[in-house]
Structure formats: structure tokens, C-alpha cells
């Protein structure tokens, strides 16, 4: 449970940081409570806390709690190095947002930083066990989910100067995210859960089906929001419902990435954390 909580904190932080950076650039005139720099800093803090909790939980389970053990884990194991890569990318992402760089440099740094962060994040779960293609699918899935959740959170909590304009600007990005999530999710599901006909046999597969069901409901909620594109005022209740459902999806994903899929035996799962 603690590992799932740690992953959830990282996912929410990534949505606020990566999704927030994209929202600030794409949604002209939108301001968020406290300002964007504080929004990004708080999100980076969530990633830091979540990553530290992930590493700490693993080390406690293994009985390695001495400072030397921590350093050894972070520098000599795959998940440990992935955690460091995640934190490095997070720091660079934050710098891209608050550094005051020229636009071209800020965008380039943000793109590179996002790639580093997502690659590190994908190396802490099942993706690292199945080769480059599946790890890339994990990274893509996490990045697209962050963009979607971060954008919806900004639209709901922020103060848009032009709701119809902001909504129309976000819609193409949301559509790309949905298509990419479906494709990357299919790759990961077939890799971890096996053929679709066998998805009702294992607890992991059953939880995956629940996630898919919530995802479909989320799409329906998103469609309800899109029906208000021409109105002058934003549909806050509809946005809140979409955001809540997206957070539920993130929570289910956090549980899934810390559960043993049918394609892993218990020995492989232990090796992931050593």
C-alpha cells in the first residue's frame, strides 16, 4: 500500500509539473492559485517525496537502512538509478519553468527534461523488465496522462481569461493524449496481462479491467466538458468530475505498477527491487 501511495504522489506531481508547464504555454491568459512557479515547485516536491518514499519502502523491506546501503542501492541497482534519473529530470523540468529562459531554450529544455524524467519513472516499474519498447510505452503512457491531468486541473482550478479559447486550445492536446494512452496502454496490457480473453482470471487483470472501465467513464465526462466549448463560462462541475475520475485512474495505475502481473513470477518481482 505504501508503494502504491508513493507512485500516486509521483504521478500527481508529474501531472502538476509537466502538465502545468504545457498548460501555461498552451492556455494563454490562464492563471492558477499562487502562480505558476509555486504550482510547479509544489508538484516537484510531490515527485521528490514520492520517489523518496518508493526508495525508502524498498530499502526497509530489504532491511537495508544504513546510509551506505542507500547510496549503494541508488548507484548500483536499476530501480535506484531510475529514481536518480527521475529526480534529475524533475529538477531540470522545474528549471525550465522558473528559469526565465528564452522561449526556444525553455521549450527545448522542458522537452529534454520531460524525456529524462519519464525514462527514469518507467525504469521503476514493470517497464524496466520487458525491454526498450515496453519501457518506452510506460514512459509515453505516464507523460500523456500527466499532460491530460495537468491540463484539466489547470482549467478547473485556474482563472481563465478566455474559457472558450482555452478549451479549444486544450482539446487537440487532450485528443492526442487519449489516442496515445489507448495505444501505449494496449502495448503494456498485452505484455503484462497476456491475451484479452484471459483478463478475467487474475487479480491484476481484474484491476486492469476496473481501470479501463473508469477510463471509459472519464471519456464520457470529458465529452460533457467539450459540449460547453462555446459557452462564455466554464463548466466547473463537469471539469471537477473529469479531474476526480482522472485521479482515480492515476490511483489504480499506482496500484497496478506495484502489483505482480501474470507475466511475472514472484522471483522476477523480487529482482525488480534488488
N, C-alpha and C positions, 0 to 999 in steps of 0.2 A: 504493500500500500504506500509506503514511504517513497519507494522508487517511482511509482506512478505519479505521486504528488510532485516530485522533483521534475519529472518530464513535463507535467502540466504547467508548472511555473515557467519552464524554459519556452514552451510553445506560446504561452500568453505573452511573455517578454519579447519573443521574436515577432509576434504579431504587432505589438506596440512599436517596436524599433524599426523593423524592415517595412511593415505595413504602414507605419506612421511616416516614414521617410517618403514612401511612394505617394501617400495621401497628401502630404504637404506640398509636393511638387505638382501633383496632378489636379488637386482640387483647389483652384485659385480662390483666394479670399476666405478660406475656411480657417478658423482659429479654434484651438482646443483649450480647455481649462488649464490655467497655469502656463500656457505657452508651449510651443513645440519642443524647445530644449529640455524642459522639465519632463515632458511626456517621454522623450527618448531616453533621458537619464534614468527615470523610474523603470522603464522597460529593460534597459541594460542591467539594472540592479536585479530585476527578476531573473534574468538569464544567469547572472553570477550566482545568486542564491540557489537556483535550481540545479546548476551544474555542480556547485559545492556539495549540495545535498545528495546528488547522484553519486559523486565520488565518495563522500563520507559514508553513505549507506553501504556501498560495495565493500569498502575497507573494513567497516565494523563487522559485516557478515563474514569476511575472510579472517578477521582477527588481527589485521594489520593496522595498528593505530599510532605507531611511533612516527615521528617526523621523517625519519629515513625511509620508512615504508611508504609514506605518502609520496615522497619525491621519486622513489623507485617505481611506484605504480604509474605516476604521471609521465614518466620519461621512457619506460621500457615496455609498457603494455599498449595494445591497440586502443582500448577504450580510454586509457589515461591520456594518450597523445591526442585522441579525438577531442577530449574535454579541453585540453590546452588550445587546440586549434579553434574550437568553438569560442573560447574566451578571447583569443586573439582577433578573430573576425568580428566579434561583438565590439571590442574596443575600437577597431577601425571603422565600423559602421557608425558608432557614436561620434567619432571624429569627423566623419563625412557630413554628419548632420549639423554639428555645432561649430565646425572649424571656420566657417566663413570663407570657404574657398571659392574661386571662380566656378561658375555653373558647370562647365565642361569637366573640370577636375573633380568637383563634388560628385557628379554623376558617375564618373569613371571609378572613383574610389569606393563609392557605395556599391557599385556592381561587383567589383573585385572583393570587397569585404563581405558582401552577401554570399558570394560563392564560397569563400573560405569558411564562413560561419556554418553554412548549410552542409558543406562537406564534412566538417567536424561533427556536426549534430548527427548526420547519417551514419557516422562511424561508431556511435554509441549504442546502436540498437541492432535489429536483425539485419539491416542492410549491409553491415560490415562482414557478415558471414556468407554472403552469396555473390561476391564478385562485384566488379565495377558497375555493370549495368543495373543491378538491383540497388546498389548503394546510390547510384545516380537517380534512380526512381524515388528513393527515400528522400534525397535532398530536394528534388523537384517538388515532391508532394508537400514537404514541410514549407518550402518557400512560397508556393502558390496558396497554401492555406493561410500563411501569415499575411500575404497581401490582401486576401479576401477579408479575413477577420479584422485586420488593422484598418482597412478602408471603411467597413461597416461601423466599427467602433468610433472612428473619427466622425463619420456622418451623424451618428446618433448623439454623441456627447459634445461635439463641437458646435460652433456658431457659424453656419454658412451664410455668406452674404448673397448667394445666388443658389438656392436649393435646386431648381431645375437644371441649371448649368452644371453644378457639382454632380448631380445624379447622372446626367447624360455623360459626363466625363468619366465617371467611375464604371458605368455599365459595360463598356468594351473590356476593361480590365477584369471585371468580375466574370464575364463570359469566358475569357481566356483561362482564368483560374479554374472555372468549373470543368471545362474540357480537359485541361491538363490534369486536374485531380482525378477525373474518371480514368484517363489513360494510365497515369502513374499508379493509381490505386489498383487497377486491373493487373498490372505487371506484378506488383507486390503481393496481391492476393493469390494469384496463381502460383507464385513462388513459395509463399508461406503456407497457404491453406490447401493447395492442390486443386484438383478439378472441381468445378462448380457443383457437381452432383453430390460431392462428399461434404459439403459445407454444413450439414446439419448433424454431423456425428461427433464433433469435438467441441469442448467449451470455447476454445479460441475461435473456431469457425462460427459458433453461435453468437459470440460477442461481435464478431465482424459483421454478421447479418444485422444485428441491432444497430451498429454504426451506419450501415448502408441505409437502413430504414430511417434513421434520424437525418441522414444526409438528404434523402428524398423529401422529407418534410421541410427541411431547410430550404430546398429549392422552391418549394411551394410558397414559403414565407417570403423568399426573395422576389418571387414573381408578384406577390402582393405589393411589395415596395415599388417595383418597377411600374406598377399601374398608376402611381402618383407622380410620375415624372413631369407632367405638365401642370401640376398644381403649384401655387406660389409658396405654400408652407409644406414642410417635410412631415412625413407620417412617422412620428416618433414611436408610437406604439408598435407599428409594423417593423420598424428598424430594431426596436428593442427585442422583439420576438425573434427576428433573424439572428441578432447577436447572441441571444441566450442559446438558441439551437446550435450555433457555431461553436460556442464554448462547450456545449455538451459533446459535440463531435470531437473537439480537442481533448476533452476528458476521456472519452472512450479510446481515442488514439493513444493517449498516455498509458492507459491500462494495457492495450494491445502490445505496445512496443516493449513492455516489461513482462509479457506472458510468453510461455513457450508455445510456438506454433507447431502443428503436427509434423512439419518437415524437420524439426529439431528434436533430437533425443536429449535426455537430461544431461548427458556428458557434454554435448556441444554447448548447451546453455551455460554450464559451469565455466567452460573455456572462454565464453564471451566476457566474463567478469574477472579473468585472471590475466 
